[in-house]
Amino acid sequence: MYSTVLVVDDNKEVLISLKYLLKKTFEQVLTLASPESIPQVMNQDTVSVVLLDMNFALGLNTGGEGLFWLEKIKQLHPEVPVVLFTAYADIELAVRALKQGASDFVVKPWDNDKLVFTLTAAIDRQNDIRTLAEVEDEHIRAAVDKCNGNLRLAADLLGISRQTLYNKLKSIR
């Protein structure tokens, strides 16, 4: 089971539907009818993923509000994946959203299974990010293994001196 999802949509029926759907997968489902409280809620609760509608003002369907709040969330909590959600989707808007840091883009009406998969996959991808030190350690181990423990060959393969390789090996053991 996943921790907390924050759903932000101005349609109360959508919020109710998603609360019922997502409570099977998430320990906590937080809902907001307006994006104005996003910073406050995210500072109070540890949110695993945000499902964010793109349009809140009546009659406006450009997605600009969603992009604004996506940017705000990414400034305050860059580690939290944001999945954007809209009934007024087009490829250009989806590409803009992804370039601005959205994890994914879901079109209304949604498929329940696909929506849940999209949210959990966004969390899983975020959790898969490793530090550069972890990647370097793994790469060094692989080079040493490939060279059957021969540090001279491994250093040559890595393009570093034997002394540098020796020092790096001391720090990862």
Accessible surface in RSA format (square Angstrom, percent):
REM  Atomic radii and reference values for relative SASA: ProtOr
REM  Chains: A
REM  Algorithm: Lee & Richards
REM  Probe-radius: 1.40
REM  Slices: 20
REM RES _ NUM      All-atoms   Total-Side   Main-Chain    Non-polar    All polar
REM                ABS   REL    ABS   REL    ABS   REL    ABS   REL    ABS   REL
RES MET A   1   146.88  76.1  67.78  44.9  79.10 188.3  52.74  44.8  94.14 124.7
RES TYR A   2    61.26  28.6  57.69  32.8   3.58   9.3  42.82  32.2  18.44  22.7
RES SER A   3    51.27  43.3  46.05  61.5   5.22  12.0  26.49  56.4  24.77  34.7
RES THR A   4     6.91   4.9   6.91   7.0   0.00   0.0   0.00   0.0   6.91  10.4
RES VAL A   5     0.00   0.0   0.00   0.0   0.00   0.0   0.00   0.0   0.00   0.0
RES LEU A   6     0.08   0.0   0.08   0.1   0.00   0.0   0.08   0.1   0.00   0.0
RES VAL A   7     0.43   0.3   0.43   0.4   0.00   0.0   0.43   0.4   0.00   0.0
RES VAL A   8     0.31   0.2   0.00   0.0   0.31   0.8   0.00   0.0   0.31   0.9
RES ASP A   9     0.23   0.2   0.23   0.2   0.00   0.0   0.05   0.1   0.18   0.2
RES ASP A  10    67.44  47.2  48.48  48.3  18.96  44.8  14.38  33.8  53.06  52.9
RES ASN A  11    64.45  44.4  57.43  55.5   7.02  16.9  17.45  42.0  47.00  45.4
RES LYS A  12   129.08  63.0 127.39  78.2   1.69   4.0  94.34  84.9  34.74  37.0
RES GLU A  13   123.04  70.6 120.90  91.5   2.14   5.1  62.54 121.0  60.50  49.4
RES VAL A  14    19.04  12.5  17.67  16.0   1.37   3.3  18.96  16.5   0.08   0.2
RES LEU A  15    14.54   8.1  14.35  10.3   0.19   0.5  14.51  10.2   0.03   0.1
RES ILE A  16    99.75  56.8  97.90  72.9   1.85   4.5  99.75  71.8   0.00   0.0
RES SER A  17    55.79  47.1  45.20  60.3  10.59  24.4  21.34  45.4  34.45  48.3
RES LEU A  18     0.01   0.0   0.01   0.0   0.00   0.0   0.01   0.0   0.00   0.0
RES LYS A  19    94.37  46.0  94.37  57.9   0.00   0.0  65.20  58.7  29.17  31.1
RES TYR A  20   135.22  63.1 134.13  76.3   1.09   2.8  86.00  64.6  49.22  60.7
RES LEU A  21    25.79  14.4  21.04  15.1   4.75  11.9  24.57  17.3   1.22   3.3
RES LEU A  22     0.00   0.0   0.00   0.0   0.00   0.0   0.00   0.0   0.00   0.0
RES LYS A  23   111.98  54.6 101.56  62.3  10.42  24.8  62.23  56.0  49.75  53.0
RES LYS A  24   158.13  77.1 129.77  79.6  28.36  67.5  89.55  80.6  68.58  73.0
RES THR A  25    27.02  19.2  23.26  23.6   3.76   9.0  15.09  20.3  11.93  18.0
RES PHE A  26     2.02   1.0   0.00   0.0   2.02   5.3   0.00   0.0   2.02   5.8
RES GLU A  27   125.99  72.3  89.56  67.8  36.42  86.7  30.61  59.2  95.38  77.9
RES GLN A  28    75.97  42.5  71.93  52.6   4.04   9.6  26.45  56.3  49.52  37.6
RES VAL A  29    10.36   6.8   2.13   1.9   8.23  19.8   2.13   1.9   8.23  22.3
RES LEU A  30    32.98  18.4  31.03  22.2   1.94   4.9  32.98  23.2   0.00   0.0
RES THR A  31    44.70  31.8  22.46  22.8  22.24  53.0   0.53   0.7  44.17  66.8
RES LEU A  32    29.34  16.3  26.64  19.1   2.70   6.8  29.34  20.6   0.00   0.0
RES ALA A  33    35.19  32.4  21.96  33.9  13.23  30.1  21.96  30.9  13.23  35.0
RES SER A  34    48.91  41.3  46.84  62.5   2.08   4.8  39.27  83.6   9.64  13.5
RES PRO A  35     7.35   5.4   7.35   6.7   0.00   0.0   7.35   6.1   0.00   0.0
RES GLU A  36   125.75  72.2 107.15  81.1  18.60  44.3  46.82  90.6  78.93  64.4
RES SER A  37    43.47  36.7  40.57  54.1   2.90   6.7   9.29  19.8  34.18  47.9
RES ILE A  38     0.95   0.5   0.95   0.7   0.00   0.0   0.95   0.7   0.00   0.0
RES PRO A  39    32.48  23.7  32.15  29.3   0.33   1.2  32.48  26.8   0.00   0.0
RES GLN A  40   108.90  60.9 101.63  74.3   7.28  17.3  35.42  75.4  73.48  55.7
RES VAL A  41    23.72  15.6  23.72  21.5   0.00   0.0  23.72  20.6   0.00   0.0
RES MET A  42     9.72   5.0   1.95   1.3   7.77  18.5   1.16   1.0   8.56  11.3
RES ASN A  43   107.19  73.9  72.16  69.7  35.02  84.3  25.95  62.5  81.24  78.5
RES GLN A  44   126.74  70.9  89.54  65.4  37.21  88.6  38.16  81.2  88.58  67.2
RES ASP A  45    47.44  33.2  40.83  40.6   6.61  15.6   6.54  15.4  40.90  40.8
RES THR A  46   120.38  85.6 105.11 106.6  15.27  36.4  74.23  99.7  46.15  69.8
RES VAL A  47     9.11   6.0   0.31   0.3   8.80  21.2   0.31   0.3   8.80  23.9
RES SER A  48    23.98  20.3  12.33  16.5  11.65  26.8  12.36  26.3  11.62  16.3
RES VAL A  49     0.00   0.0   0.00   0.0   0.00   0.0   0.00   0.0   0.00   0.0
RES VAL A  50     0.00   0.0   0.00   0.0   0.00   0.0   0.00   0.0   0.00   0.0
RES LEU A  51     0.21   0.1   0.03   0.0   0.19   0.5   0.03   0.0   0.19   0.5
RES LEU A  52     0.00   0.0   0.00   0.0   0.00   0.0   0.00   0.0   0.00   0.0
RES ASP A  53     5.96   4.2   5.96   5.9   0.00   0.0   0.00   0.0   5.96   5.9
RES MET A  54     0.00   0.0   0.00   0.0   0.00   0.0   0.00   0.0   0.00   0.0
RES ASN A  55    13.61   9.4  10.47  10.1   3.14   7.6   8.96  21.6   4.65   4.5
RES PHE A  56    27.56  13.8  12.34   7.6  15.22  39.6  13.17   8.0  14.39  41.2
RES ALA A  57    49.11  45.2  34.55  53.3  14.55  33.1  44.48  62.6   4.63  12.3
RES LEU A  58   188.33 104.9 155.31 111.1  33.03  83.0 159.75 112.2  28.58  76.9
RES GLY A  59    80.27  99.0   0.00   N/A  80.27  99.0  44.60 122.4  35.67  79.9
RES LEU A  60    79.84  44.5  73.91  52.9   5.93  14.9  74.71  52.5   5.13  13.8
RES ASN A  61    69.45  47.9  60.59  58.6   8.86  21.3   2.89   6.9  66.57  64.3
RES THR A  62    86.68  61.7  68.72  69.7  17.96  42.8  68.67  92.2  18.01  27.2
RES GLY A  63     0.05   0.1   0.00   N/A   0.05   0.1   0.00   0.0   0.05   0.1
RES GLY A  64    34.40  42.4   0.00   N/A  34.40  42.4  28.52  78.3   5.88  13.2
RES GLU A  65    45.01  25.8  40.44  30.6   4.57  10.9  25.08  48.5  19.93  16.3
RES GLY A  66     0.00   0.0   0.00   N/A   0.00   0.0   0.00   0.0   0.00   0.0
RES LEU A  67     6.80   3.8   6.27   4.5   0.53   1.3   6.61   4.6   0.18   0.5
RES PHE A  68   111.83  55.9 104.88  65.0   6.94  18.1 110.37  66.9   1.46   4.2
RES TRP A  69    22.82   9.2  22.82  11.0   0.00   0.0  14.37   7.7   8.45  13.7
RES LEU A  70     0.00   0.0   0.00   0.0   0.00   0.0   0.00   0.0   0.00   0.0
RES GLU A  71    88.61  50.9  86.88  65.7   1.73   4.1  26.35  51.0  62.26  50.8
RES LYS A  72    69.03  33.7  67.67  41.5   1.36   3.2  18.37  16.5  50.66  54.0
RES ILE A  73     0.83   0.5   0.17   0.1   0.66   1.6   0.83   0.6   0.00   0.0
RES LYS A  74    42.65  20.8  36.65  22.5   6.00  14.3  27.78  25.0  14.86  15.8
RES GLN A  75   117.50  65.7  84.07  61.4  33.44  79.6  42.21  89.8  75.30  57.1
RES LEU A  76    81.98  45.7  58.72  42.0  23.26  58.5  61.49  43.2  20.48  55.1
RES HIS A  77    30.85  16.9  30.71  21.3   0.14   0.4  19.93  20.5  10.92  12.7
RES PRO A  78    86.79  63.3  74.28  67.7  12.52  45.5  74.51  61.5  12.28  76.3
RES GLU A  79    95.59  54.9  89.74  67.9   5.85  13.9  62.27 120.4  33.32  27.2
RES VAL A  80     8.03   5.3   7.14   6.5   0.89   2.1   8.03   7.0   0.00   0.0
RES PRO A  81     3.77   2.7   3.38   3.1   0.39   1.4   3.77   3.1   0.00   0.0
RES VAL A  82     0.00   0.0   0.00   0.0   0.00   0.0   0.00   0.0   0.00   0.0
RES VAL A  83     0.00   0.0   0.00   0.0   0.00   0.0   0.00   0.0   0.00   0.0
RES LEU A  84     0.00   0.0   0.00   0.0   0.00   0.0   0.00   0.0   0.00   0.0
RES PHE A  85     0.26   0.1   0.26   0.2   0.00   0.0   0.26   0.2   0.00   0.0
RES THR A  86     0.37   0.3   0.26   0.3   0.10   0.2   0.10   0.1   0.26   0.4
RES ALA A  87    57.31  52.7  33.99  52.5  23.32  53.1  33.99  47.9  23.32  61.8
RES TYR A  88   121.01  56.5 108.40  61.7  12.61  32.8  69.13  51.9  51.88  64.0
RES ALA A  89    40.95  37.6   9.53  14.7  31.42  71.5   9.85  13.9  31.10  82.4
RES ASP A  90    83.02  58.2  71.75  71.4  11.27  26.6  41.48  97.6  41.55  41.4
RES ILE A  91   140.85  80.2 138.37 103.1   2.48   6.0 138.53  99.8   2.32   6.3
RES GLU A  92   132.22  75.9 124.59  94.3   7.63  18.2  46.05  89.1  86.17  70.4
RES LEU A  93    11.42   6.4   9.53   6.8   1.89   4.8  11.00   7.7   0.42   1.1
RES ALA A  94    16.88  15.5  16.88  26.0   0.00   0.0  16.88  23.8   0.00   0.0
RES VAL A  95    63.74  41.9  63.02  57.1   0.72   1.7  63.67  55.3   0.07   0.2
RES ARG A  96   119.14  50.0 118.11  60.2   1.03   2.5  40.19  54.9  78.95  47.8
RES ALA A  97     0.00   0.0   0.00   0.0   0.00   0.0   0.00   0.0   0.00   0.0
RES LEU A  98    84.89  47.3  69.99  50.1  14.91  37.5  70.39  49.4  14.51  39.0
RES LYS A  99   171.00  83.4 132.84  81.5  38.16  90.9  88.61  79.8  82.39  87.8
RES GLN A 100    67.60  37.8  47.81  34.9  19.79  47.1  35.32  75.2  32.28  24.5
RES GLY A 101    32.80  40.5   0.00   N/A  32.80  40.5  25.86  71.0   6.95  15.6
RES ALA A 102     8.86   8.1   0.00   0.0   8.86  20.2   0.00   0.0   8.86  23.5
RES SER A 103    34.57  29.2  12.74  17.0  21.83  50.3  10.43  22.2  24.14  33.8
RES ASP A 104    48.15  33.7  48.04  47.8   0.12   0.3   1.93   4.6  46.22  46.1
RES PHE A 105    30.00  15.0  12.73   7.9  17.27  44.9  12.73   7.7  17.27  49.4
RES VAL A 106    14.36   9.4  11.30  10.2   3.06   7.4  14.36  12.5   0.00   0.0
RES VAL A 107    72.95  48.0  65.05  58.9   7.90  19.0  65.05  56.5   7.90  21.4
RES LYS A 108    32.30  15.8  27.24  16.7   5.06  12.1  15.40  13.9  16.90  18.0
RES PRO A 109   131.93  96.1 112.42 102.5  19.50  70.9 114.96  94.9  16.97 105.5
RES TRP A 110    56.70  22.8  31.90  15.4  24.80  58.2  34.54  18.4  22.17  36.0
RES ASP A 111    86.69  60.7  73.41  73.1  13.28  31.4  30.97  72.9  55.72  55.6
RES ASN A 112    77.46  53.4  72.89  70.4   4.57  11.0  12.55  30.2  64.91  62.7
RES ASP A 113   119.33  83.6 112.01 111.5   7.33  17.3  32.99  77.6  86.35  86.1
RES LYS A 114   139.44  68.0 133.79  82.1   5.65  13.5  82.41  74.2  57.03  60.7
RES LEU A 115     1.27   0.7   0.00   0.0   1.27   3.2   0.55   0.4   0.72   1.9
RES VAL A 116    29.22  19.2  29.22  26.5   0.00   0.0  29.22  25.4   0.00   0.0
RES PHE A 117   141.89  71.0 138.44  85.7   3.45   9.0 141.62  85.9   0.27   0.8
RES THR A 118    10.11   7.2   8.01   8.1   2.10   5.0   2.62   3.5   7.49  11.3
RES LEU A 119     0.00   0.0   0.00   0.0   0.00   0.0   0.00   0.0   0.00   0.0
RES THR A 120    15.40  11.0  15.40  15.6   0.00   0.0   4.75   6.4  10.65  16.1
RES ALA A 121    16.46  15.1  12.76  19.7   3.70   8.4  16.22  22.8   0.24   0.6
RES ALA A 122     1.82   1.7   0.00   0.0   1.82   4.1   0.14   0.2   1.68   4.5
RES ILE A 123    12.09   6.9  11.79   8.8   0.31   0.7  12.09   8.7   0.00   0.0
RES ASP A 124    61.59  43.1  59.78  59.5   1.81   4.3  24.53  57.7  37.06  37.0
RES ARG A 125   113.27  47.6 107.68  54.9   5.59  13.3  72.58  99.2  40.69  24.7
RES GLN A 126    56.59  31.6  47.83  35.0   8.76  20.9  13.95  29.7  42.64  32.3
RES ASN A 127   110.29  76.1  79.87  77.2  30.41  73.2  29.23  70.4  81.05  78.3
RES ASP A 128   105.12  73.6  87.24  86.8  17.88  42.3  29.52  69.5  75.60  75.4
RES ILE A 129   124.70  71.0  98.28  73.2  26.42  63.7 103.79  74.7  20.91  56.7
RES ARG A 130   117.17  49.2  96.28  49.1  20.89  49.7  46.04  62.9  71.13  43.1
RES THR A 131    83.31  59.3  74.51  75.5   8.80  21.0  80.19 107.7   3.12   4.7
RES LEU A 132   158.53  88.3 151.28 108.2   7.25  18.2 151.54 106.4   6.99  18.8
RES ALA A 133    62.70  57.6  55.87  86.2   6.82  15.5  59.81  84.2   2.89   7.7
RES GLU A 134    89.72  51.5  83.44  63.1   6.28  14.9  35.69  69.0  54.03  44.1
RES VAL A 135    62.88  41.4  62.18  56.3   0.69   1.7  62.18  54.0   0.69   1.9
RES GLU A 136    73.16  42.0  68.11  51.5   5.05  12.0  27.26  52.7  45.90  37.5
RES ASP A 137    33.19  23.3  33.19  33.0   0.00   0.0   2.69   6.3  30.50  30.4
RES GLU A 138    92.34  53.0  90.44  68.4   1.90   4.5  36.12  69.9  56.23  45.9
RES HIS A 139   114.55  62.6 110.66  76.9   3.89  10.0  72.91  75.1  41.64  48.4
RES ILE A 140     3.94   2.2   3.94   2.9   0.00   0.0   3.94   2.8   0.00   0.0
RES ARG A 141   119.41  50.1 117.17  59.7   2.24   5.3  51.77  70.7  67.64  41.0
RES ALA A 142    56.67  52.1  46.08  71.1  10.59  24.1  52.31  73.7   4.37  11.6
RES ALA A 143     5.66   5.2   2.20   3.4   3.46   7.9   5.18   7.3   0.48   1.3
RES VAL A 144    19.31  12.7  19.31  17.5   0.00   0.0  19.31  16.8   0.00   0.0
RES ASP A 145   104.84  73.4  89.91  89.5  14.93  35.3  29.70  69.9  75.14  74.9
RES LYS A 146   156.79  76.5 127.25  78.1  29.55  70.4  86.84  78.2  69.95  74.5
RES CYS A 147    18.16  13.7  10.02  11.2   8.14  19.1   5.20  13.2  12.95  14.0
RES ASN A 148   142.76  98.5 107.82 104.2  34.94  84.1  36.22  87.2 106.54 103.0
RES GLY A 149    44.22  54.5   0.00   N/A  44.22  54.5  24.51  67.3  19.71  44.1
RES ASN A 150    60.94  42.0  51.45  49.7   9.49  22.9  20.09  48.4  40.85  39.5
RES LEU A 151    59.94  33.4  55.63  39.8   4.31  10.8  55.63  39.1   4.31  11.6
RES ARG A 152   122.75  51.5 120.61  61.5   2.14   5.1  45.13  61.7  77.62  47.0
RES LEU A 153    79.31  44.2  76.93  55.0   2.38   6.0  76.93  54.0   2.38   6.4
RES ALA A 154     0.00   0.0   0.00   0.0   0.00   0.0   0.00   0.0   0.00   0.0
RES ALA A 155     1.21   1.1   1.21   1.9   0.00   0.0   1.21   1.7   0.00   0.0
RES ASP A 156    94.44  66.2  71.96  71.6  22.48  53.2  30.65  72.1  63.79  63.6
RES LEU A 157    97.56  54.3  66.48  47.6  31.08  78.1  73.83  51.8  23.74  63.9
RES LEU A 158    38.58  21.5  10.31   7.4  28.27  71.1  14.21  10.0  24.37  65.6
RES GLY A 159    66.51  82.0   0.00   N/A  66.51  82.0  35.70  98.0  30.81  69.0
RES ILE A 160    52.69  30.0  36.51  27.2  16.18  39.0  45.83  33.0   6.86  18.6
RES SER A 161    64.18  54.2  47.36  63.2  16.81  38.7  52.96 112.8  11.22  15.7
RES ARG A 162   149.40  62.7 142.77  72.8   6.63  15.8  30.85  42.2 118.55  71.8
RES GLN A 163   110.18  61.6 105.20  76.9   4.98  11.9  53.43 113.7  56.75  43.0
RES THR A 164    52.19  37.1  50.16  50.9   2.03   4.8  26.24  35.2  25.95  39.2
RES LEU A 165     0.00   0.0   0.00   0.0   0.00   0.0   0.00   0.0   0.00   0.0
RES TYR A 166   107.14  50.0 107.14  61.0   0.00   0.0  67.66  50.8  39.48  48.7
RES ASN A 167    69.32  47.8  63.28  61.2   6.04  14.5  23.40  56.3  45.92  44.4
RES LYS A 168    60.93  29.7  59.33  36.4   1.60   3.8  28.85  26.0  32.08  34.2
RES LEU A 169    10.31   5.7  10.31   7.4   0.00   0.0  10.31   7.2   0.00   0.0
RES LYS A 170   123.50  60.2 102.41  62.8  21.08  50.2  61.50  55.4  62.00  66.0
RES SER A 171    92.59  78.2  53.58  71.5  39.02  89.9  51.47 109.6  41.12  57.6
RES ILE A 172    25.32  14.4   5.72   4.3  19.60  47.2  11.22   8.1  14.09  38.2
RES ARG A 173   210.73  88.5 144.80  73.8  65.94 157.0  89.97 123.0 120.76  73.2
END  Absolute sums over single chains surface
CHAIN  1 A    10138.3       8384.6       1753.7       5651.2       4487.1
END  Absolute sums over all chains
TOTAL         10138.3       8384.6       1753.7       5651.2       4487.1
